[in-house]
Amino acid sequence: MTSYIIRRLLYAIPTLLGISLVIFLVLTLAPGDPLAQFAADPSVPPEVREQIRASFGLNDPWYIRYFKWLSALLVGDWGYSFASRMPVLDLIAQRMPQTLQVVGLAYLISVCLALPIGIISAVKPYSLFDHVATTFAFIGFSLPTFFTGLLLILVFSVHLRWLPLIYDSTLEVRDLNSLWLQIRQMIMPVTVLALFQTGTLTRFVRASMLEHLPMDYARTARAKGLSERKVILGHVLRNSMIPVVTLIALGVPTIFTGAIVTEQIFRINGIGELLIRSIQNSDTPVIMAITFIFAILVVLFNLVADVLYGILDPRIRYD
């Protein structure tokens, strides 16, 4: 297993280099000027704008800029934002807590709900519980998050006035009152994300369980006298989790890169909102950092999923 992990990590290096090159080329060819704000300001002379462009290296050929970015990345320097003049890592660190609070909590809730609901639906197919769970699952992953978010805002913020309309990212939890305010403003965005993710995961868990329940090993376990609970939880669920683990593992990177649509709707100053603003401002260092971090997380959690395969199914060997 150790040699397999080392080999996969070595394979990941050229993969990530290729991804970074493609991202950099796309951003280079994309329309927009990161210093357009200076061009629109008549008080900034043209020679000053050219000096600023030269200081940022924007007049260099794309391959020179790419190798400068890559060499700086290797020593831990992710560059500076063109818009805010802040180090990119500091800018991401400021937004990360908001994203982890909302997106991370929503993902954790969705996994905790989807597993038992999917298992019960598969064990009792076409029952009342299964019909209700299937209906809510279809509603959950069929409705786009922007529609669900706007609907919750209209009902609970505009008409009932139970929950705040705008997410206050500057709120600090210091006492019970501020904790309650934080919980109130997190209810709607967490509900929107959890509803969508729970619906998707529930369908996968149910389908995988239904595929394994009638298999020979499950019938053999029942014939040996094992209780139905042990058959389902000890044998069927373990084998059914193999495809579900892939979906769960590949969903984890989204926790760190934010929910773009939901953060825009509720005005959450998270990573997703930062990415949208950086794209609008052609802030290349920030876009490169966020997308490259996402690529690293995808490659890493692909490896985590492969390792979990071997834990769930002893027949899988990597040596």
Short mmCIF file of the C-alpha atoms (twelve columns), coordinates in Angstrom:
data_MODEL
# 
_entry.id   MODEL 
# 
loop_
_atom_site.group_PDB 
_atom_site.id 
_atom_site.type_symbol 
_atom_site.label_atom_id 
_atom_site.label_alt_id 
_atom_site.label_comp_id 
_atom_site.label_asym_id 
_atom_site.label_seq_id 
_atom_site.Cartn_x 
_atom_site.Cartn_y 
_atom_site.Cartn_z 
_atom_site.pdbx_PDB_model_num 
ATOM 1   C CA . MET A 1   0.000   0.000   0.000   1 
ATOM 2   C CA . THR A 2   2.819   2.410   0.850   1 
ATOM 3   C CA . SER A 3   4.559   1.895   -2.494  1 
ATOM 4   C CA . TYR A 4   1.243   2.412   -4.292  1 
ATOM 5   C CA . ILE A 5   0.627   5.726   -2.488  1 
ATOM 6   C CA . ILE A 6   4.149   6.946   -3.268  1 
ATOM 7   C CA . ARG A 7   3.730   5.938   -6.909  1 
ATOM 8   C CA . ARG A 8   0.405   7.764   -7.176  1 
ATOM 9   C CA . LEU A 9   1.887   10.892  -5.589  1 
ATOM 10  C CA . LEU A 10  4.713   10.834  -8.130  1 
ATOM 11  C CA . TYR A 11  2.200   10.453  -10.957 1 
ATOM 12  C CA . ALA A 12  0.302   13.431  -9.564  1 
ATOM 13  C CA . ILE A 13  3.239   15.801  -10.160 1 
ATOM 14  C CA . PRO A 14  3.083   15.851  -14.007 1 
ATOM 15  C CA . THR A 15  -0.715  15.811  -13.790 1 
ATOM 16  C CA . LEU A 16  -0.775  18.958  -11.680 1 
ATOM 17  C CA . LEU A 17  1.848   20.613  -13.878 1 
ATOM 18  C CA . GLY A 18  -0.296  19.938  -16.941 1 
ATOM 19  C CA . ILE A 19  -3.391  21.282  -15.205 1 
ATOM 20  C CA . SER A 20  -1.589  24.449  -14.108 1 
ATOM 21  C CA . LEU A 21  -0.318  25.025  -17.654 1 
ATOM 22  C CA . VAL A 22  -3.797  24.620  -19.155 1 
ATOM 23  C CA . ILE A 23  -5.328  26.971  -16.574 1 
ATOM 24  C CA . PHE A 24  -2.623  29.570  -17.207 1 
ATOM 25  C CA . LEU A 25  -3.107  29.387  -20.992 1 
ATOM 26  C CA . VAL A 26  -6.872  29.761  -20.649 1 
ATOM 27  C CA . LEU A 27  -6.480  32.805  -18.414 1 
ATOM 28  C CA . THR A 28  -3.901  34.283  -20.788 1 
ATOM 29  C CA . LEU A 29  -6.195  33.905  -23.811 1 
ATOM 30  C CA . ALA A 30  -9.274  35.131  -21.943 1 
ATOM 31  C CA . PRO A 31  -10.417 38.696  -22.652 1 
ATOM 32  C CA . GLY A 32  -9.949  41.361  -20.023 1 
ATOM 33  C CA . ASP A 33  -7.150  43.420  -18.555 1 
ATOM 34  C CA . PRO A 34  -6.270  43.132  -14.856 1 
ATOM 35  C CA . LEU A 35  -5.271  46.805  -14.880 1 
ATOM 36  C CA . ALA A 36  -8.433  48.048  -16.598 1 
ATOM 37  C CA . GLN A 37  -9.309  50.049  -13.482 1 
ATOM 38  C CA . PHE A 38  -6.230  52.217  -14.038 1 
ATOM 39  C CA . ALA A 39  -7.043  52.658  -17.722 1 
ATOM 40  C CA . ALA A 40  -10.470 54.008  -16.765 1 
ATOM 41  C CA . ASP A 41  -8.942  56.487  -14.310 1 
ATOM 42  C CA . PRO A 42  -7.854  59.678  -16.142 1 
ATOM 43  C CA . SER A 43  -5.711  60.724  -13.192 1 
ATOM 44  C CA . VAL A 44  -3.292  57.830  -13.841 1 
ATOM 45  C CA . PRO A 45  -0.861  58.812  -16.639 1 
ATOM 46  C CA . PRO A 46  -0.123  56.235  -19.383 1 
ATOM 47  C CA . GLU A 47  3.530   55.978  -18.366 1 
ATOM 48  C CA . VAL A 48  2.493   55.097  -14.802 1 
ATOM 49  C CA . ARG A 49  0.199   52.363  -16.127 1 
ATOM 50  C CA . GLU A 50  3.075   50.956  -18.168 1 
ATOM 51  C CA . GLN A 51  5.329   50.960  -15.114 1 
ATOM 52  C CA . ILE A 52  2.676   49.083  -13.149 1 
ATOM 53  C CA . ARG A 53  2.308   46.545  -15.970 1 
ATOM 54  C CA . ALA A 54  6.060   46.065  -16.074 1 
ATOM 55  C CA . SER A 55  6.251   45.647  -12.283 1 
ATOM 56  C CA . PHE A 56  3.640   42.879  -12.463 1 
ATOM 57  C CA . GLY A 57  5.387   41.286  -15.463 1 
ATOM 58  C CA . LEU A 58  2.309   41.645  -17.673 1 
ATOM 59  C CA . ASN A 59  4.400   42.704  -20.678 1 
ATOM 60  C CA . ASP A 60  6.393   39.447  -20.649 1 
ATOM 61  C CA . PRO A 61  5.479   36.547  -22.956 1 
ATOM 62  C CA . TRP A 62  3.053   34.041  -21.465 1 
ATOM 63  C CA . TYR A 63  5.659   31.298  -21.052 1 
ATOM 64  C CA . ILE A 64  7.964   33.623  -19.119 1 
ATOM 65  C CA . ARG A 65  5.096   34.592  -16.819 1 
ATOM 66  C CA . TYR A 66  4.148   30.931  -16.352 1 
ATOM 67  C CA . PHE A 67  7.644   29.859  -15.348 1 
ATOM 68  C CA . LYS A 68  7.917   32.830  -13.000 1 
ATOM 69  C CA . TRP A 69  4.638   31.823  -11.366 1 
ATOM 70  C CA . LEU A 70  5.709   28.177  -11.164 1 
ATOM 71  C CA . SER A 71  9.117   28.956  -9.695  1 
ATOM 72  C CA . ALA A 72  7.541   31.251  -7.109  1 
ATOM 73  C CA . LEU A 73  4.972   28.559  -6.278  1 
ATOM 74  C CA . LEU A 74  7.714   26.022  -5.580  1 
ATOM 75  C CA . VAL A 75  9.082   28.262  -2.820  1 
ATOM 76  C CA . GLY A 76  5.653   28.919  -1.336  1 
ATOM 77  C CA . ASP A 77  4.976   32.306  -2.944  1 
ATOM 78  C CA . TRP A 78  1.485   32.371  -4.505  1 
ATOM 79  C CA . GLY A 79  1.823   35.974  -5.652  1 
ATOM 80  C CA . TYR A 80  -0.163  39.125  -4.959  1 
ATOM 81  C CA . SER A 81  -3.691  40.015  -5.962  1 
ATOM 82  C CA . PHE A 82  -3.896  42.644  -8.697  1 
ATOM 83  C CA . ALA A 83  -7.105  44.072  -7.212  1 
ATOM 84  C CA . SER A 84  -6.441  44.151  -3.463  1 
ATOM 85  C CA . ARG A 85  -2.596  44.198  -3.501  1 
ATOM 86  C CA . MET A 86  -2.669  41.518  -0.792  1 
ATOM 87  C CA . PRO A 87  -0.798  38.195  -0.785  1 
ATOM 88  C CA . VAL A 88  -3.035  35.599  -2.406  1 
ATOM 89  C CA . LEU A 89  -2.679  33.135  0.473   1 
ATOM 90  C CA . ASP A 90  -3.706  35.798  3.002   1 
ATOM 91  C CA . LEU A 91  -6.726  36.651  0.882   1 
ATOM 92  C CA . ILE A 92  -7.783  33.010  0.685   1 
ATOM 93  C CA . ALA A 93  -7.151  32.525  4.416   1 
ATOM 94  C CA . GLN A 94  -9.529  35.401  5.165   1 
ATOM 95  C CA . ARG A 95  -12.338 33.820  3.129   1 
ATOM 96  C CA . MET A 96  -11.763 30.182  4.067   1 
ATOM 97  C CA . PRO A 97  -13.524 30.204  7.501   1 
ATOM 98  C CA . GLN A 98  -16.800 31.405  5.952   1 
ATOM 99  C CA . THR A 99  -16.681 28.693  3.299   1 
ATOM 100 C CA . LEU A 100 -15.820 25.945  5.766   1 
ATOM 101 C CA . GLN A 101 -18.601 26.973  8.129   1 
ATOM 102 C CA . VAL A 102 -21.342 26.948  5.510   1 
ATOM 103 C CA . VAL A 103 -20.244 24.468  2.836   1 
ATOM 104 C CA . GLY A 104 -18.466 22.117  5.244   1 
ATOM 105 C CA . LEU A 105 -21.404 21.921  7.642   1 
ATOM 106 C CA . ALA A 106 -23.841 21.394  4.774   1 
ATOM 107 C CA . TYR A 107 -21.729 18.564  3.351   1 
ATOM 108 C CA . LEU A 108 -21.388 16.881  6.741   1 
ATOM 109 C CA . ILE A 109 -25.152 17.051  7.283   1 
ATOM 110 C CA . SER A 110 -25.861 15.692  3.815   1 
ATOM 111 C CA . VAL A 111 -23.594 12.659  4.329   1 
ATOM 112 C CA . CYS A 112 -25.087 11.942  7.770   1 
ATOM 113 C CA . LEU A 113 -28.618 12.110  6.328   1 
ATOM 114 C CA . ALA A 114 -28.041 10.383  2.994   1 
ATOM 115 C CA . LEU A 115 -26.495 7.187   4.385   1 
ATOM 116 C CA . PRO A 116 -29.331 6.123   6.736   1 
ATOM 117 C CA . ILE A 117 -32.060 7.312   4.356   1 
ATOM 118 C CA . GLY A 118 -30.528 5.436   1.411   1 
ATOM 119 C CA . ILE A 119 -30.022 2.275   3.483   1 
ATOM 120 C CA . ILE A 120 -33.596 2.222   4.818   1 
ATOM 121 C CA . SER A 121 -35.020 2.958   1.353   1 
ATOM 122 C CA . ALA A 122 -33.091 0.021   -0.108  1 
ATOM 123 C CA . VAL A 123 -33.981 -2.376  2.718   1 
ATOM 124 C CA . LYS A 124 -37.680 -1.442  2.438   1 
ATOM 125 C CA . PRO A 125 -38.133 -0.760  -1.280  1 
ATOM 126 C CA . TYR A 126 -41.426 0.711   -2.509  1 
ATOM 127 C CA . SER A 127 -42.606 1.261   1.061   1 
ATOM 128 C CA . LEU A 128 -44.108 4.540   2.229   1 
ATOM 129 C CA . PHE A 129 -40.729 5.634   3.599   1 
ATOM 130 C CA . ASP A 130 -39.055 4.781   0.291   1 
ATOM 131 C CA . HIS A 131 -41.619 6.738   -1.726  1 
ATOM 132 C CA . VAL A 132 -41.298 9.793   0.523   1 
ATOM 133 C CA . ALA A 133 -37.469 9.625   0.560   1 
ATOM 134 C CA . THR A 134 -37.322 9.144   -3.206  1 
ATOM 135 C CA . THR A 135 -39.644 12.100  -3.775  1 
ATOM 136 C CA . PHE A 136 -37.574 14.412  -1.591  1 
ATOM 137 C CA . ALA A 137 -34.356 13.120  -3.180  1 
ATOM 138 C CA . PHE A 138 -35.657 13.908  -6.672  1 
ATOM 139 C CA . ILE A 139 -36.766 17.348  -5.514  1 
ATOM 140 C CA . GLY A 140 -33.409 17.930  -3.827  1 
ATOM 141 C CA . PHE A 141 -31.152 17.309  -6.811  1 
ATOM 142 C CA . SER A 142 -33.617 18.483  -9.476  1 
ATOM 143 C CA . LEU A 143 -34.133 22.008  -8.156  1 
ATOM 144 C CA . PRO A 144 -31.145 24.301  -8.839  1 
ATOM 145 C CA . THR A 145 -29.604 25.869  -5.768  1 
ATOM 146 C CA . PHE A 146 -30.315 29.411  -6.946  1 
ATOM 147 C CA . PHE A 147 -34.059 28.631  -7.139  1 
ATOM 148 C CA . THR A 148 -34.112 27.000  -3.699  1 
ATOM 149 C CA . GLY A 149 -32.092 29.863  -2.222  1 
ATOM 150 C CA . LEU A 150 -34.363 32.562  -3.632  1 
ATOM 151 C CA . LEU A 151 -37.437 30.616  -2.493  1 
ATOM 152 C CA . LEU A 152 -36.152 30.390  1.087   1 
ATOM 153 C CA . ILE A 153 -35.262 34.084  1.063   1 
ATOM 154 C CA . LEU A 154 -38.772 35.047  -0.104  1 
ATOM 155 C CA . VAL A 155 -40.468 32.845  2.500   1 
ATOM 156 C CA . PHE A 156 -38.308 33.140  5.608   1 
ATOM 157 C CA . SER A 157 -36.681 36.557  5.130   1 
ATOM 158 C CA . VAL A 158 -39.125 38.688  3.148   1 
ATOM 159 C CA . HIS A 159 -42.541 37.381  4.249   1 
ATOM 160 C CA . LEU A 160 -42.004 35.762  7.651   1 
ATOM 161 C CA . ARG A 161 -38.911 37.800  8.633   1 
ATOM 162 C CA . TRP A 162 -37.584 34.904  10.691  1 
ATOM 163 C CA . LEU A 163 -34.088 34.786  9.205   1 
ATOM 164 C CA . PRO A 164 -31.663 37.522  8.093   1 
ATOM 165 C CA . LEU A 165 -31.635 38.379  4.400   1 
ATOM 166 C CA . ILE A 166 -27.898 39.027  4.088   1 
ATOM 167 C CA . TYR A 167 -25.127 36.894  5.570   1 
ATOM 168 C CA . ASP A 168 -22.938 38.947  7.923   1 
ATOM 169 C CA . SER A 169 -19.398 37.656  7.393   1 
ATOM 170 C CA . THR A 170 -17.990 40.051  9.996   1 
ATOM 171 C CA . LEU A 171 -19.990 38.470  12.830  1 
ATOM 172 C CA . GLU A 172 -17.779 36.995  15.563  1 
ATOM 173 C CA . VAL A 173 -19.059 34.392  18.007  1 
ATOM 174 C CA . ARG A 174 -18.322 35.694  21.511  1 
ATOM 175 C CA . ASP A 175 -21.374 34.774  23.550  1 
ATOM 176 C CA . LEU A 176 -24.654 32.891  23.280  1 
ATOM 177 C CA . ASN A 177 -26.375 35.796  21.560  1 
ATOM 178 C CA . SER A 178 -23.784 36.063  18.795  1 
ATOM 179 C CA . LEU A 179 -23.792 32.253  18.482  1 
ATOM 180 C CA . TRP A 180 -27.547 32.313  17.922  1 
ATOM 181 C CA . LEU A 181 -27.165 35.069  15.307  1 
ATOM 182 C CA . GLN A 182 -24.537 32.991  13.536  1 
ATOM 183 C CA . ILE A 183 -26.802 29.924  13.537  1 
ATOM 184 C CA . ARG A 184 -29.763 31.950  12.224  1 
ATOM 185 C CA . GLN A 185 -27.846 33.332  9.261   1 
ATOM 186 C CA . MET A 186 -26.384 29.907  8.418   1 
ATOM 187 C CA . ILE A 187 -29.735 28.089  8.327   1 
ATOM 188 C CA . MET A 188 -30.758 29.041  4.781   1 
ATOM 189 C CA . PRO A 189 -27.452 28.565  2.905   1 
ATOM 190 C CA . VAL A 190 -26.734 25.313  4.766   1 
ATOM 191 C CA . THR A 191 -30.263 24.054  4.002   1 
ATOM 192 C CA . VAL A 192 -29.919 24.873  0.297   1 
ATOM 193 C CA . LEU A 193 -26.610 23.025  -0.060  1 
ATOM 194 C CA . ALA A 194 -27.578 20.099  2.191   1 
ATOM 195 C CA . LEU A 195 -30.860 19.530  0.324   1 
ATOM 196 C CA . PHE A 196 -29.089 19.266  -3.019  1 
ATOM 197 C CA . GLN A 197 -26.229 17.075  -1.792  1 
ATOM 198 C CA . THR A 198 -28.473 14.815  0.307   1 
ATOM 199 C CA . GLY A 199 -30.713 14.114  -2.677  1 
ATOM 200 C CA . THR A 200 -27.780 13.138  -4.867  1 
ATOM 201 C CA . LEU A 201 -26.073 10.946  -2.267  1 
ATOM 202 C CA . THR A 202 -29.323 9.258   -1.220  1 
ATOM 203 C CA . ARG A 203 -30.000 8.034   -4.747  1 
ATOM 204 C CA . PHE A 204 -26.471 6.627   -5.047  1 
ATOM 205 C CA . VAL A 205 -26.633 4.837   -1.683  1 
ATOM 206 C CA . ARG A 206 -30.064 3.368   -2.443  1 
ATOM 207 C CA . ALA A 207 -29.082 2.166   -5.925  1 
ATOM 208 C CA . SER A 208 -25.850 0.612   -4.695  1 
ATOM 209 C CA . MET A 209 -27.591 -1.147  -1.786  1 
ATOM 210 C CA . LEU A 210 -30.338 -2.521  -4.048  1 
ATOM 211 C CA . GLU A 211 -27.657 -3.944  -6.335  1 
ATOM 212 C CA . HIS A 212 -25.898 -5.833  -3.528  1 
ATOM 213 C CA . LEU A 213 -28.829 -6.989  -1.375  1 
ATOM 214 C CA . PRO A 214 -29.831 -9.957  -3.606  1 
ATOM 215 C CA . MET A 215 -26.249 -11.132 -4.250  1 
ATOM 216 C CA . ASP A 216 -24.991 -14.576 -3.270  1 
ATOM 217 C CA . TYR A 217 -22.778 -13.437 -0.399  1 
ATOM 218 C CA . ALA A 218 -25.769 -11.761 1.294   1 
ATOM 219 C CA . ARG A 219 -27.873 -14.938 0.970   1 
ATOM 220 C CA . THR A 220 -24.957 -17.027 2.266   1 
ATOM 221 C CA . ALA A 221 -24.607 -14.756 5.304   1 
ATOM 222 C CA . ARG A 222 -28.322 -15.155 6.054   1 
ATOM 223 C CA . ALA A 223 -28.051 -18.918 5.598   1 
ATOM 224 C CA . LYS A 224 -25.227 -19.008 8.175   1 
ATOM 225 C CA . GLY A 225 -27.647 -17.612 10.742  1 
ATOM 226 C CA . LEU A 226 -26.512 -14.001 10.861  1 
ATOM 227 C CA . SER A 227 -29.150 -11.473 11.794  1 
ATOM 228 C CA . GLU A 228 -30.510 -9.195  9.116   1 
ATOM 229 C CA . ARG A 229 -28.891 -6.220  10.835  1 
ATOM 230 C CA . LYS A 230 -25.433 -7.820  10.668  1 
ATOM 231 C CA . VAL A 231 -25.963 -8.872  7.056   1 
ATOM 232 C CA . ILE A 232 -26.913 -5.354  5.996   1 
ATOM 233 C CA . LEU A 233 -24.432 -3.350  8.061   1 
ATOM 234 C CA . GLY A 234 -21.541 -5.807  8.129   1 
ATOM 235 C CA . HIS A 235 -21.632 -7.157  4.580   1 
ATOM 236 C CA . VAL A 236 -23.973 -5.405  2.167   1 
ATOM 237 C CA . LEU A 237 -23.261 -1.851  3.285   1 
ATOM 238 C CA . ARG A 238 -19.508 -2.357  3.210   1 
ATOM 239 C CA . ASN A 239 -19.564 -3.522  -0.401  1 
ATOM 240 C CA . SER A 240 -22.164 -0.969  -1.415  1 
ATOM 241 C CA . MET A 241 -20.031 1.891   -0.140  1 
ATOM 242 C CA . ILE A 242 -17.329 1.411   -2.779  1 
ATOM 243 C CA . PRO A 243 -19.040 3.516   -5.511  1 
ATOM 244 C CA . VAL A 244 -20.462 5.901   -2.897  1 
ATOM 245 C CA . VAL A 245 -16.985 6.578   -1.480  1 
ATOM 246 C CA . THR A 246 -15.938 7.966   -4.861  1 
ATOM 247 C CA . LEU A 247 -18.816 10.431  -4.876  1 
ATOM 248 C CA . ILE A 248 -18.203 11.501  -1.278  1 
ATOM 249 C CA . ALA A 249 -14.434 11.852  -1.728  1 
ATOM 250 C CA . LEU A 250 -14.726 13.899  -4.915  1 
ATOM 251 C CA . GLY A 251 -17.243 16.161  -3.174  1 
ATOM 252 C CA . VAL A 252 -14.822 17.095  -0.400  1 
ATOM 253 C CA . PRO A 253 -12.758 19.533  -2.571  1 
ATOM 254 C CA . THR A 254 -15.883 21.634  -3.059  1 
ATOM 255 C CA . ILE A 255 -15.872 22.278  0.698   1 
ATOM 256 C CA . PHE A 256 -12.603 24.194  0.351   1 
ATOM 257 C CA . THR A 257 -13.368 25.968  -2.938  1 
ATOM 258 C CA . GLY A 258 -16.842 27.150  -2.006  1 
ATOM 259 C CA . ALA A 259 -20.333 27.033  -3.440  1 
ATOM 260 C CA . ILE A 260 -20.250 29.747  -6.082  1 
ATOM 261 C CA . VAL A 261 -23.981 30.164  -6.708  1 
ATOM 262 C CA . THR A 262 -25.071 29.874  -3.067  1 
ATOM 263 C CA . GLU A 263 -22.413 32.288  -1.853  1 
ATOM 264 C CA . GLN A 264 -23.526 34.808  -4.466  1 
ATOM 265 C CA . ILE A 265 -27.195 34.517  -3.462  1 
ATOM 266 C CA . PHE A 266 -26.642 34.928  0.283   1 
ATOM 267 C CA . ARG A 267 -23.689 37.358  -0.044  1 
ATOM 268 C CA . ILE A 268 -21.283 35.069  1.787   1 
ATOM 269 C CA . ASN A 269 -17.694 36.296  1.551   1 
ATOM 270 C CA . GLY A 270 -16.301 32.851  0.887   1 
ATOM 271 C CA . ILE A 271 -13.926 31.337  -1.648  1 
ATOM 272 C CA . GLY A 272 -16.643 31.003  -4.290  1 
ATOM 273 C CA . GLU A 273 -17.508 34.693  -4.085  1 
ATOM 274 C CA . LEU A 274 -13.799 35.548  -4.218  1 
ATOM 275 C CA . LEU A 275 -13.394 33.450  -7.370  1 
ATOM 276 C CA . ILE A 276 -16.292 35.180  -9.145  1 
ATOM 277 C CA . ARG A 277 -14.990 38.628  -8.208  1 
ATOM 278 C CA . SER A 278 -11.480 37.698  -9.350  1 
ATOM 279 C CA . ILE A 279 -12.799 36.486  -12.717 1 
ATOM 280 C CA . GLN A 280 -14.675 39.756  -13.188 1 
ATOM 281 C CA . ASN A 281 -11.518 41.746  -12.375 1 
ATOM 282 C CA . SER A 282 -9.190  39.446  -14.377 1 
ATOM 283 C CA . ASP A 283 -7.232  38.899  -11.158 1 
ATOM 284 C CA . THR A 284 -5.053  36.099  -12.540 1 
ATOM 285 C CA . PRO A 285 -3.006  35.237  -9.390  1 
ATOM 286 C CA . VAL A 286 -6.146  34.659  -7.308  1 
ATOM 287 C CA . ILE A 287 -7.871  32.620  -10.036 1 
ATOM 288 C CA . MET A 288 -4.750  30.515  -10.530 1 
ATOM 289 C CA . ALA A 289 -4.422  29.877  -6.804  1 
ATOM 290 C CA . ILE A 290 -8.053  28.830  -6.244  1 
ATOM 291 C CA . THR A 291 -8.279  26.599  -9.315  1 
ATOM 292 C CA . PHE A 292 -4.886  25.013  -8.629  1 
ATOM 293 C CA . ILE A 293 -5.826  24.322  -4.997  1 
ATOM 294 C CA . PHE A 294 -9.004  22.664  -6.278  1 
ATOM 295 C CA . ALA A 295 -6.949  20.534  -8.687  1 
ATOM 296 C CA . ILE A 296 -4.623  19.457  -5.861  1 
ATOM 297 C CA . LEU A 297 -7.583  18.495  -3.677  1 
ATOM 298 C CA . VAL A 298 -9.229  16.509  -6.481  1 
ATOM 299 C CA . VAL A 299 -6.036  14.529  -7.122  1 
ATOM 300 C CA . LEU A 300 -5.493  14.008  -3.378  1 
ATOM 301 C CA . PHE A 301 -9.022  12.802  -2.648  1 
ATOM 302 C CA . ASN A 302 -8.952  10.528  -5.685  1 
ATOM 303 C CA . LEU A 303 -6.044  8.850   -3.945  1 
ATOM 304 C CA . VAL A 304 -7.985  8.773   -0.659  1 
ATOM 305 C CA . ALA A 305 -10.898 7.087   -2.429  1 
ATOM 306 C CA . ASP A 306 -8.608  4.452   -3.946  1 
ATOM 307 C CA . VAL A 307 -7.092  3.700   -0.538  1 
ATOM 308 C CA . LEU A 308 -10.565 3.361   0.989   1 
ATOM 309 C CA . TYR A 309 -11.453 0.841   -1.728  1 
ATOM 310 C CA . GLY A 310 -8.793  -1.484  -0.368  1 
ATOM 311 C CA . ILE A 311 -10.071 -1.026  3.186   1 
ATOM 312 C CA . LEU A 312 -13.705 -1.724  2.238   1 
ATOM 313 C CA . ASP A 313 -12.934 -4.643  -0.079  1 
ATOM 314 C CA . PRO A 314 -9.991  -6.870  0.990   1 
ATOM 315 C CA . ARG A 315 -9.959  -8.434  -2.481  1 
ATOM 316 C CA . ILE A 316 -8.515  -5.199  -3.898  1 
ATOM 317 C CA . ARG A 317 -4.726  -5.300  -3.862  1 
ATOM 318 C CA . TYR A 318 -2.379  -2.484  -4.852  1 
ATOM 319 C CA . ASP A 319 0.982   -4.239  -4.456  1 
# 
